[in-house]
Protein backbone atom coordinates (compact mmCIF):
# COMPACT_ATOMS: atom_id res chain seq x y z
CA UNK A 1 0.00 0.00 0.00
CA UNK A 2 1.23 3.48 -0.83
CA UNK A 3 -0.46 6.39 0.91
CA UNK A 4 0.51 10.07 0.72
CA UNK A 5 -1.56 12.58 2.68
CA UNK A 6 -1.51 16.28 3.41
CA UNK A 7 0.56 16.86 6.57
CA UNK A 8 -1.84 19.10 8.49
CA UNK A 9 -5.07 18.58 6.50
CA UNK A 10 -5.32 22.35 6.10
CA UNK A 11 -4.67 25.03 3.46
CA UNK A 12 -2.65 28.24 3.60
CA UNK A 13 -0.15 27.09 6.27
CA UNK A 14 3.63 26.59 6.29
CA UNK A 15 2.96 22.89 5.61
CA UNK A 16 1.34 23.48 2.21
CA UNK A 17 2.74 21.04 -0.36
CA UNK A 18 4.18 18.72 2.29
CA UNK A 19 2.81 15.30 3.09
CA UNK A 20 2.51 12.41 5.48
CA UNK A 21 3.92 9.23 3.93
CA UNK A 22 2.84 5.66 4.65
CA UNK A 23 4.18 3.03 2.25
CA UNK A 24 4.02 -0.58 3.42
CA UNK A 25 3.99 -4.12 2.11
CA UNK A 26 3.01 -7.40 3.78
CA UNK A 27 4.02 -10.91 2.76
CA UNK A 28 2.30 -13.60 4.83
CA UNK A 29 2.13 -17.41 4.87
CA UNK A 30 -0.45 -19.29 6.95
CA UNK A 31 -1.00 -23.01 7.40
CA UNK A 32 -3.35 -24.95 9.67
CA UNK A 33 -3.70 -28.70 10.18
CA UNK A 34 -6.99 -29.66 11.81
CA UNK A 35 -8.26 -33.10 12.89
CA UNK A 36 -11.75 -33.64 14.28
CA UNK A 37 -14.08 -36.43 15.27
CA UNK A 38 -17.12 -37.17 13.13
CA UNK A 39 -19.39 -38.18 16.01
CA UNK A 40 -22.86 -36.66 15.98
CA UNK A 41 -23.38 -37.62 19.62
CA UNK A 42 -21.29 -38.48 22.61
CA UNK A 43 -17.83 -36.96 22.95
CA UNK A 44 -16.80 -34.72 20.04
CA UNK A 45 -13.37 -33.17 19.67
CA UNK A 46 -11.13 -31.13 17.43
CA UNK A 47 -7.35 -30.57 17.57
CA UNK A 48 -4.69 -29.08 15.36
CA UNK A 49 -1.57 -27.05 14.71
CA UNK A 50 -1.21 -23.55 13.33
CA UNK A 51 1.71 -21.72 11.69
CA UNK A 52 1.88 -18.10 10.57
CA UNK A 53 4.88 -16.30 9.10
CA UNK A 54 4.67 -12.61 8.19
CA UNK A 55 7.11 -10.06 6.80
CA UNK A 56 5.95 -6.46 7.17
CA UNK A 57 8.02 -3.79 5.43
CA UNK A 58 7.41 -0.13 6.17
CA UNK A 59 9.33 1.83 3.54
CA UNK A 60 8.88 4.57 4.50
CA UNK A 61 6.63 5.91 7.27
CA UNK A 62 6.81 9.54 8.31
CA UNK A 63 6.25 13.13 7.32
CA UNK A 64 7.74 16.17 5.64
CA UNK A 65 8.21 19.39 7.62
CA UNK A 66 9.67 22.90 7.22
CA UNK A 67 12.88 23.24 9.24
CA UNK A 68 13.43 26.50 11.13
CA UNK A 69 16.17 27.04 13.67
CA UNK A 70 15.64 28.73 17.01
CA UNK A 71 16.09 32.20 15.52
CA UNK A 72 13.52 31.58 12.77
CA UNK A 73 15.97 30.97 9.89
CA UNK A 74 14.42 28.62 7.29
CA UNK A 75 16.70 25.76 6.18
CA UNK A 76 14.30 24.11 3.74
CA UNK A 77 11.82 21.26 3.85
CA UNK A 78 12.94 17.99 5.42
CA UNK A 79 11.84 14.35 5.45
CA UNK A 80 11.46 12.69 8.85
CA UNK A 81 11.08 9.03 7.92
CA UNK A 82 11.36 5.55 9.38
CA UNK A 83 12.20 2.52 7.26
CA UNK A 84 11.56 -0.75 9.05
CA UNK A 85 11.17 -4.48 8.55
CA UNK A 86 9.30 -6.63 11.07
CA UNK A 87 9.30 -10.42 10.88
CA UNK A 88 6.71 -12.30 12.92
CA UNK A 89 6.50 -16.07 13.38
CA UNK A 90 3.61 -17.69 15.25
CA UNK A 91 3.30 -21.34 16.27
CA UNK A 92 0.22 -22.71 18.00
CA UNK A 93 -1.33 -26.00 19.07
CA UNK A 94 -5.01 -26.16 19.98
CA UNK A 95 -7.68 -28.60 21.03
CA UNK A 96 -11.26 -28.71 22.23
CA UNK A 97 -13.60 -31.43 23.46
CA UNK A 98 -17.36 -31.41 24.00
CA UNK A 99 -18.34 -33.96 26.66
CA UNK A 100 -21.98 -34.82 27.54
CA UNK A 101 -22.30 -35.16 31.32
CA UNK A 102 -26.01 -36.00 31.45
CA UNK A 103 -28.90 -35.76 29.03
CA UNK A 104 -29.09 -32.01 29.69
CA UNK A 105 -25.58 -30.94 30.73
CA UNK A 106 -22.61 -30.68 28.38
CA UNK A 107 -19.07 -29.59 29.26
CA UNK A 108 -16.72 -27.96 26.77
CA UNK A 109 -12.99 -27.80 27.53
CA UNK A 110 -10.37 -26.36 25.25
CA UNK A 111 -7.06 -24.61 25.09
CA UNK A 112 -4.52 -23.04 22.78
CA UNK A 113 -0.77 -22.80 23.37
CA UNK A 114 0.86 -20.05 21.30
CA UNK A 115 4.44 -18.89 20.73
CA UNK A 116 5.08 -15.58 18.95
CA UNK A 117 8.51 -14.33 17.92
CA UNK A 118 9.04 -10.82 16.50
CA UNK A 119 12.18 -9.26 15.06
CA UNK A 120 12.49 -5.64 13.93
CA UNK A 121 15.08 -3.48 12.19
CA UNK A 122 14.46 0.28 12.04
CA UNK A 123 16.38 3.14 10.41
CA UNK A 124 15.37 6.76 11.10
CA UNK A 125 16.19 9.52 8.61
CA UNK A 126 16.01 13.31 8.77
CA UNK A 127 17.18 14.69 5.42
CA UNK A 128 16.29 17.51 3.02
CA UNK A 129 13.39 16.49 0.79
CA UNK A 130 14.62 14.75 -2.37
CA UNK A 131 18.06 13.82 -0.97
CA UNK A 132 19.54 10.57 0.30
CA UNK A 133 21.94 9.86 3.12
CA UNK A 134 22.68 7.77 6.17
CA UNK A 135 20.17 7.27 9.00
CA UNK A 136 20.75 9.32 12.11
CA UNK A 137 19.48 6.42 14.26
CA UNK A 138 19.11 2.66 13.87
CA UNK A 139 17.50 0.07 16.08
CA UNK A 140 17.25 -3.74 16.03
CA UNK A 141 15.35 -5.86 18.50
CA UNK A 142 13.78 -9.25 19.07
CA UNK A 143 11.18 -10.44 21.55
CA UNK A 144 9.09 -13.56 21.97
CA UNK A 145 6.00 -14.33 23.98
CA UNK A 146 4.43 -17.60 25.10
CA UNK A 147 0.87 -17.95 26.29
CA UNK A 148 -1.72 -20.59 27.06
CA UNK A 149 -5.36 -19.66 26.44
CA UNK A 150 -7.83 -21.98 28.17
CA UNK A 151 -11.58 -22.16 27.60
CA UNK A 152 -14.31 -23.85 29.63
CA UNK A 153 -18.08 -23.79 29.16
CA UNK A 154 -21.02 -25.59 30.71
CA UNK A 155 -24.37 -25.67 28.92
CA UNK A 156 -27.75 -26.84 30.16
CA UNK A 157 -30.65 -27.75 27.85
CA UNK A 158 -33.83 -26.18 29.19
CA UNK A 159 -35.78 -27.87 26.39
CA UNK A 160 -35.25 -29.14 22.86
CA UNK A 161 -35.14 -25.53 21.64
CA UNK A 162 -33.45 -23.54 24.44
CA UNK A 163 -30.19 -23.86 26.32
CA UNK A 164 -28.31 -21.75 28.82
CA UNK A 165 -24.56 -21.60 29.31
CA UNK A 166 -21.76 -20.19 31.40
CA UNK A 167 -18.25 -19.81 30.00
CA UNK A 168 -14.73 -18.70 30.87
CA UNK A 169 -11.94 -17.97 28.41
CA UNK A 170 -8.68 -16.07 28.13
CA UNK A 171 -8.24 -13.37 25.48
CA UNK A 172 -4.97 -12.22 23.95
CA UNK A 173 -3.72 -9.48 21.62
CA UNK A 174 0.00 -9.85 20.72
CA UNK A 175 2.67 -7.34 21.69
CA UNK A 176 5.05 -5.76 19.23
CA UNK A 177 7.42 -2.93 18.32
CA UNK A 178 6.77 0.68 17.40
CA UNK A 179 8.11 1.77 13.98
CA UNK A 180 9.80 4.97 15.25
CA UNK A 181 12.45 3.52 17.56
CA UNK A 182 15.19 6.15 17.75
CA UNK A 183 16.79 5.41 21.11
CA UNK A 184 16.61 3.21 24.17
CA UNK A 185 16.43 -0.51 24.81
CA UNK A 186 14.20 -3.22 23.39
CA UNK A 187 11.85 -2.74 26.34
CA UNK A 188 11.66 1.02 25.70
CA UNK A 189 10.57 0.49 22.10
CA UNK A 190 8.11 -2.37 22.46
CA UNK A 191 4.69 -2.96 24.00
CA UNK A 192 3.40 -6.02 25.80
CA UNK A 193 0.50 -8.32 24.89
CA UNK A 194 -2.97 -7.38 26.06
CA UNK A 195 -4.52 -10.17 28.13
CA UNK A 196 -8.05 -10.64 29.41
CA UNK A 197 -10.15 -13.02 31.48
CA UNK A 198 -13.62 -13.30 29.90
CA UNK A 199 -16.74 -14.45 31.74
CA UNK A 200 -20.16 -14.92 30.13
CA UNK A 201 -23.59 -16.28 30.99
CA UNK A 202 -26.33 -16.51 28.41
CA UNK A 203 -29.29 -18.19 26.79
CA UNK A 204 -29.97 -19.16 23.15
CA UNK A 205 -32.87 -20.76 21.39
CA UNK A 206 -35.94 -20.50 19.22
CA UNK A 207 -39.70 -20.62 19.76
CA UNK A 208 -41.84 -21.13 16.68
CA UNK A 209 -40.94 -18.12 14.48
CA UNK A 210 -38.75 -16.41 17.09
CA UNK A 211 -34.98 -16.78 17.53
CA UNK A 212 -33.18 -15.10 20.42
CA UNK A 213 -29.83 -14.91 22.14
CA UNK A 214 -29.02 -12.96 25.29
CA UNK A 215 -25.92 -12.76 27.46
CA UNK A 216 -24.21 -10.93 30.29
CA UNK A 217 -20.43 -10.58 30.10
CA UNK A 218 -17.47 -9.28 32.06
CA UNK A 219 -13.86 -8.83 30.89
CA UNK A 220 -10.93 -8.21 33.24
CA UNK A 221 -8.12 -6.74 31.10
CA UNK A 222 -4.40 -6.46 31.88
CA UNK A 223 -1.82 -4.43 29.93
CA UNK A 224 -4.53 -2.95 27.72
CA UNK A 225 -3.19 -1.43 24.49
CA UNK A 226 -3.35 2.36 24.29
CA UNK A 227 -2.39 4.72 21.47
CA UNK A 228 -0.75 8.07 22.14
CA UNK A 229 1.75 10.63 20.89
CA UNK A 230 5.02 12.08 22.14
CA UNK A 231 4.32 15.29 20.20
CA UNK A 232 5.72 13.99 16.93
CA UNK A 233 5.26 10.22 16.73
CA UNK A 234 2.18 8.09 17.32
CA UNK A 235 2.87 4.83 19.09
CA UNK A 236 1.33 1.90 20.98
CA UNK A 237 1.84 1.44 24.70
CA UNK A 238 0.21 -0.36 27.63
CA UNK A 239 -1.97 0.83 30.48
CA UNK A 240 -2.06 -1.31 33.59
CA UNK A 241 -5.62 -2.59 33.76
CA UNK A 242 -9.20 -2.08 32.61
CA UNK A 243 -12.56 -3.80 32.59
CA UNK A 244 -15.55 -4.14 30.30
CA UNK A 245 -19.00 -5.36 31.24
CA UNK A 246 -22.42 -5.35 29.69
CA UNK A 247 -25.50 -7.11 28.38
CA UNK A 248 -26.47 -8.07 24.82
CA UNK A 249 -29.73 -9.17 23.22
CA UNK A 250 -30.39 -10.39 19.67
CA UNK A 251 -33.81 -11.19 18.19
CA UNK A 252 -35.15 -12.42 14.86
CA UNK A 253 -38.82 -12.97 14.10
CA UNK A 254 -40.28 -14.50 10.94
CA UNK A 255 -43.40 -12.37 10.61
CA UNK A 256 -44.55 -14.15 7.42
CA UNK A 257 -42.91 -16.44 4.87
CA UNK A 258 -41.59 -13.35 3.09
CA UNK A 259 -40.96 -10.86 5.93
CA UNK A 260 -38.40 -11.13 8.74
CA UNK A 261 -37.76 -8.66 11.55
CA UNK A 262 -34.41 -8.46 13.34
CA UNK A 263 -33.02 -6.42 16.18
CA UNK A 264 -30.24 -6.20 18.73
CA UNK A 265 -29.42 -4.13 21.79
CA UNK A 266 -26.28 -3.92 23.85
CA UNK A 267 -25.19 -1.84 26.82
CA UNK A 268 -21.51 -1.66 27.77
CA UNK A 269 -19.40 -0.05 30.44
CA UNK A 270 -15.72 -0.06 29.50
CA UNK A 271 -13.32 1.80 31.78
CA UNK A 272 -9.64 2.04 32.66
CA UNK A 273 -8.98 0.84 36.19
CA UNK A 274 -5.30 1.85 36.36
CA UNK A 275 -3.87 4.15 33.69
CA UNK A 276 -0.97 6.35 34.76
CA UNK A 277 -0.21 8.56 31.75
CA UNK A 278 2.94 10.18 33.20
CA UNK A 279 3.65 13.68 34.49
CA UNK A 280 1.28 13.03 37.38
CA UNK A 281 -1.71 12.48 35.06
CA UNK A 282 -4.07 9.61 35.86
CA UNK A 283 -6.92 8.34 33.68
CA UNK A 284 -8.25 5.88 36.27
CA UNK A 285 -12.02 5.51 35.82
CA UNK A 286 -12.09 7.08 32.34
CA UNK A 287 -14.15 5.42 29.58
CA UNK A 288 -12.12 3.39 27.10
CA UNK A 289 -11.98 5.23 23.79
CA UNK A 290 -13.89 4.12 20.68
CA UNK A 291 -16.43 2.16 22.77
CA UNK A 292 -20.06 3.37 22.50
CA UNK A 293 -22.08 3.29 25.72
CA UNK A 294 -24.74 1.31 23.83
CA UNK A 295 -25.42 -0.11 20.38
CA UNK A 296 -28.75 -0.98 18.79
CA UNK A 297 -29.96 -2.30 15.45
CA UNK A 298 -33.39 -2.88 13.93
CA UNK A 299 -34.19 -4.22 10.50
CA UNK A 300 -36.95 -5.55 8.29
CA UNK A 301 -36.39 -7.67 5.20
CA UNK A 302 -38.78 -8.77 2.45
CA UNK A 303 -38.10 -11.51 -0.09
CA UNK A 304 -40.77 -12.57 -2.58
CA UNK A 305 -40.53 -15.94 -4.38
CA UNK A 306 -40.67 -14.16 -7.73
CA UNK A 307 -37.33 -12.45 -6.99
CA UNK A 308 -38.17 -9.02 -5.62
CA UNK A 309 -36.57 -8.17 -2.28
CA UNK A 310 -36.02 -5.22 0.01
CA UNK A 311 -34.43 -4.38 3.30
CA UNK A 312 -34.34 -1.41 5.68
CA UNK A 313 -31.90 -1.19 8.59
CA UNK A 314 -31.35 1.16 11.49
CA UNK A 315 -28.21 1.21 13.62
CA UNK A 316 -27.57 3.43 16.59
CA UNK A 317 -24.67 4.06 18.94
CA UNK A 318 -24.44 5.90 22.25
CA UNK A 319 -21.92 8.47 23.39
CA UNK A 320 -18.35 7.51 22.48
CA UNK A 321 -15.11 8.74 24.05
CA UNK A 322 -11.96 9.61 22.10
CA UNK A 323 -8.53 10.37 23.53
CA UNK A 324 -7.44 13.99 23.10
CA UNK A 325 -3.68 13.55 23.27
CA UNK A 326 -2.90 17.24 22.76
CA UNK A 327 -4.75 18.17 25.95
CA UNK A 328 -4.22 14.94 27.93
CA UNK A 329 -7.97 14.43 28.25
CA UNK A 330 -10.92 12.67 26.67
CA UNK A 331 -13.62 14.12 24.43
CA UNK A 332 -17.07 12.69 23.64
CA UNK A 333 -19.14 12.40 20.47
CA UNK A 334 -22.92 12.37 20.84
CA UNK A 335 -25.19 9.42 20.16
CA UNK A 336 -26.31 8.93 16.56
CA UNK A 337 -28.71 6.92 14.39
CA UNK A 338 -28.04 5.80 10.80
CA UNK A 339 -30.70 4.52 8.39
CA UNK A 340 -29.92 2.32 5.33
CA UNK A 341 -32.20 0.78 2.69
CA UNK A 342 -31.90 -1.51 -0.32
CA UNK A 343 -34.34 -2.91 -2.90
CA UNK A 344 -33.59 -5.28 -5.73
CA UNK A 345 -34.59 -8.10 -8.03
CA UNK A 346 -33.01 -11.56 -8.34
CA UNK A 347 -33.36 -13.62 -11.50
CA UNK A 348 -31.15 -16.54 -12.34
CA UNK A 349 -27.67 -15.52 -11.27
CA UNK A 350 -28.38 -11.82 -11.75
CA UNK A 351 -28.98 -9.30 -8.98
CA UNK A 352 -30.23 -5.80 -9.86
CA UNK A 353 -30.47 -3.38 -6.93
CA UNK A 354 -30.53 0.23 -5.74
CA UNK A 355 -29.52 1.34 -2.28
CA UNK A 356 -29.28 4.29 0.05
CA UNK A 357 -26.88 4.63 2.98
CA UNK A 358 -27.20 7.11 5.83
CA UNK A 359 -30.50 8.35 4.43
CA UNK A 360 -30.83 11.09 7.08
CA UNK A 361 -27.28 12.30 6.32
CA UNK A 362 -26.31 11.92 9.98
CA UNK A 363 -22.91 13.32 11.02
CA UNK A 364 -20.92 11.14 13.43
CA UNK A 365 -17.24 10.70 14.28
CA UNK A 366 -15.51 7.37 13.61
CA UNK A 367 -11.91 8.40 14.44
CA UNK A 368 -10.22 11.22 16.33
CA UNK A 369 -6.54 12.05 16.73
CA UNK A 370 -4.93 15.14 18.22
CA UNK A 371 -1.35 16.35 18.41
CA UNK A 372 0.69 19.46 19.04
CA UNK A 373 0.39 20.60 15.40
CA UNK A 374 -3.20 19.71 14.55
CA UNK A 375 -6.18 17.49 15.29
CA UNK A 376 -7.99 15.18 12.89
CA UNK A 377 -11.56 13.87 13.03
CA UNK A 378 -12.92 11.35 10.53
CA UNK A 379 -16.67 11.11 9.95
CA UNK A 380 -18.90 8.29 8.83
CA UNK A 381 -20.03 8.14 5.22
CA UNK A 382 -22.57 10.86 4.32
CA UNK A 383 -25.81 10.26 2.44
CA UNK A 384 -24.96 7.87 -0.41
CA UNK A 385 -27.32 6.62 -3.12
CA UNK A 386 -26.33 4.10 -5.75
CA UNK A 387 -27.29 1.21 -7.99
CA UNK A 388 -25.58 -2.06 -8.75
CA UNK A 389 -25.58 -5.13 -10.94
CA UNK A 390 -24.10 -8.45 -9.82
CA UNK A 391 -23.87 -11.89 -11.39
CA UNK A 392 -23.15 -15.06 -9.42
CA UNK A 393 -21.71 -18.03 -11.28
N, C-alpha and C positions, 0 to 999 in steps of 0.2 A: 504494500500500500504506500502511495506517495501523497502526502497531504501538505499543502502550503496555505497558510492562513494569515490574514492581517494581524499584526502584532497586538494592537490595542483595540481593534474592532471599532475604530473611530476615524473621522476625517479631520483634516486641518490641524494635525499635531506634528511634533518632531519625529514621530514614528511613521509618517506617511511614506509608502513605498517599501517598507520593511515588513518582514514576515516571520511568523512562527513556522517551524519546519518539523515534520514528523514523517520520516520515511522508514518503513520497517518491512521485514519479510520473515515468514515463518515456514519452516520445513518440519513436518511431524510424521511420525510412524507409530501406529497403534496396533496391538495384537491382543486378542483375548481368546483363551481356550476355556470352554465351559462344558461341564458334564452334569447331567441331571437325571433323576429317576423318571420313569414314565408311569408311576403309580397314580391312579385316579383317587384312591383311598389309602388309608393307613399312613405310614410315614413317607413323606415326600422330601426330597433334598436336591440341592444344587451346589456345585463347587467349581472352582476354576482358578486360573492364573491370568494376570493382566500385565502387559508391558507397554510403556509409552516412552518414546524418545522424541525430544523436540529441540530444534535449534532456532533461536529467535535472534535476528540481527536487526539492530537499530542503527541505521546509517543514513543520515544522522537524526538526532533529536535536539531541538534547541530553538534559538531565536536570533534575530538580528537587532542591533541596538545602536543608537548614536553615542559615540564616546566623547564625553567632555571631561576635562580635568577639573581640579578643585577651583581653579580661577575662571572657569567657563570657556576655556579654549577648546574648540572643536577639532578632533583628530580624525574624523571620518566615521563611517559606519562599520561596525564589527559584527562578526559571527561569534556567537557563544553556543558551541555545539558539543554534544556527546555522541561518540560512536562506540557501540557496545555489541558484544555477542554473549548470549546466555544459553547454555546447554543444560537441559533438564532431562533426567532419566528417572522413571518411576517404575518400581516393581511392586506387585501386589498379589496376595493369595486370599481368596474369599470362600466362604461357605455358609449355607443356611439350611436348616432342617425344620419342617413342619410336623409336629408330633401330636396326634390325637390323644388326649388324656382320658376323656369320657366321650359319650355321645354328643355332649354339648360344649365341652372345653377343648381348646386346641392351643398348644404352646409352640411358639416360633422362637428359635435360637439361631443367631448368626454372628458372623464376625468377619472383619477384613484387616489383615496386616499389610501395612504399606511402608515402603522405603522410597524416599525422594532424595535425589542428589542434584544440586545445582552448582554450576560453575559460571563465573562471569569475568569478562575482560572489558574494561572501560578506558577510553581515552577522551580527555576533555580538551577542547580547543577554544582559544580566543584570538581570532585573527581578523585583519581587515577583510571585508566582503570581497570575494573573488580571488583571494590569495590562498596559498597552501603553506604549510609549515609543520613543525613538530608540536605535539600536544604539550600543554603546560602542566598536565597532571595525568597520571595513569594509575589504574587500580585493577588488581586481580584478586579474586576470592573464590572460595568453595565452602559450601555447607551441605550437610545432609540431615535429614529428619526421619525418625522411625515412629510409627504410631500403630496402635491397635484400636479398631473401632468396633465395639460390640453392639449387638442389637438383641432385644428380648421383647416379646409381645405375648399377651394372653388374651384369647378371644372366647366369648361365650355366646352361643346361639340362643337367642330369645325365642325364635321360631324358625320356620323354614325360610323366612324372608328377611329377618332382622338379626343382626349380631352386634354386640358391644365389644370393646377391646380396651386394653391399657397397653402402653408400650414405652420402652426406654431405648434410647440410642445415643451414640456419640457422633457429633458433627465435626468437620475438619475442613479448613481452608489453608492451603500450603503457604509457607513463608517464602521469602525471596530476597532479591537485591533491588535497590533503586538505581536507575540508569545514570544519575548524576552523582557519582562517587568521586569526589575530588581530594579527600583527605581522610585520615583516620583508619581504624582497624576494620576487619570483616564485620565485627559486631556493630560498629558505628554505622555501617552502610547496608545493613540488612534488617529485615523485619521477621518476626517469629510467626509460626502458624497460629491461626485463630481456631480455638477449640470450644466445643459446647457440649453440654449434657441436655438432652431433649426428652421431655416427658409429655405424654399425650393420653387422653382418654376420650373415647368417642363412640358413636353409633352409626351404622350404615344399614340400608335396606330399602325395600320397596313394598308398597301396598297398592294393589290394583294398578292404577295409572300413575301413581306417585312414586318418585325416587327421592331419597334424602340421605344426607350425610351431615353429621354435626360433630364437632370436637372442641375440647378445651386443651390448650397447650401451654407449656412453660419451657423456656430455654435459659440456661445458666451459661454465660459466655465468658471465657478467659482470653486475654490477649487479643481483644477485638481489633480488627484492622481499622485504622483511621487514615484520613488523607488530608495533608496540610502543606503549608508553604513556609520556606525560610526567608521569604521576601523576593526570591528569584526563582527557585526551583520548587516544583510540586513533588511530593514524595509520600510513600506509604510508611506508616509507623504503627505501633501498638498502644492501645490504652489497656489499663489493667483488667477491668471487668465490666460486665453489663448484663442486662437480662431483658427478655422479651416474653410477654404473656398475652393471651387473648383467647377469643372464641371465634369459631367459624361455622357457618351454616350454608349448605348448598341444597337446592330444590329443583326438581324437574317434574312437570305435570303434563301428561298427554291429554289435552282438553278434548280433542277429537282425533280421528285417524290422520288428519292433515294439519292439525295445529298443536304445537307444543310450547309451553311456557317454562322459562327457566329463571332462576334467580340465585343470588348469593349475598351473604352479608358477613363481614368480619370486623371485629374490634380488636385493636392491638395497643398495648403499652410497651414501648421499647425505650429503655433508658440506660445511660451510663451509670454504673455504680461507683467506680473509681476511675477517674480520668484527670490526672495531673498534667496540665498542658505546659508547665514550665513558667518561670518568672512569677511564681506565686499564684498562678491562675488555675482554678479548679472547675471542671465541668461536671462534677458529681451531681447526679439527679437530672441532668439535661436529657431531652429527647434525642434519640439516635437519628441522625440526618437521613433524609430520603425515605422515611417510613411514615406513611399516612396514618392518622389516628383511627381511621376506619376506611373500609372499601366496600362497595356495593355494586351489584350488577342486576339487571333485569332485562329479559329478552322474550320476544315472541317470534316464532318461525311458522311459516306456512309452506307446505309442499303438496301440490296437487298431482295425482297420478298422470295427468296429461303432460306434465313437465314444467308448469309454471311454479315459481317459488318466490318467497319473500322473507325478509327478516328485518326486525328492528331491535336495536340494542341500546341500553343505557348503562353507563358506568360512572361511578362517582367515587371520589376520594376525599377524605377529611383533611384537616390542616396538616401541613408537612413542614418539618424543620430542615434548614440548610445551614451549613457551617459558614460563617462569615469570618474568614481567616484574617482579613485586613483589620478587623476590629476585635478579634478574639472573642466572638460572641456567636449567637445563633439567631437566624431570622426565620420567619414563618411565611408560607404561602397559604392563602385561604382555601377552603374547600371548593370543589368544582364538580360539575356534571357535564358529561359528553354524550351526545346522541348520534348514533350511526344507523344507516338503513341501506338495504340492498334488495333489488328485485331482479329476477332473471327468468330464463327459459332454457330447459334442458331437452335436447333431442339427439338421440344417438350418442355420439361422443362429444357433441358440441354444447357449449355453455355460453349463452348471450346474457349479459347483465349490465345494469347501471347501478351506481352506488353513490352515497353521500356520507362523508365523514365529518364529524363535529358540526352538525347541522345548525347549531345555535352559535357557532363561531366563538366558543368559549376560550378565554385566555387563561392559561395555567402554566406554571413553571415546572420543567422536568429536570433542570440541572442549574446549579448556581456555583460560581467560583469567584473568589475575591482575592486581590493581592494589593501590593503597595502601589502598583501603576494603574490598575483598572480592575473592574469587576465585570463578570460575564454571566448573563442569565439566558438559558435556552428555554423556549416555549414549545408546547405541544403543537401539532399540526393544526393550522387554521381550517376554516370551512373548505372542504375539497369535494368536488363533484366530478365523476368520471364514468366511463363506460368501458367494457372489456369483452373480449372474445377469446374463448379457450377451447382447445380440443384435446381430449384424452384418448390415447391409443389403447 
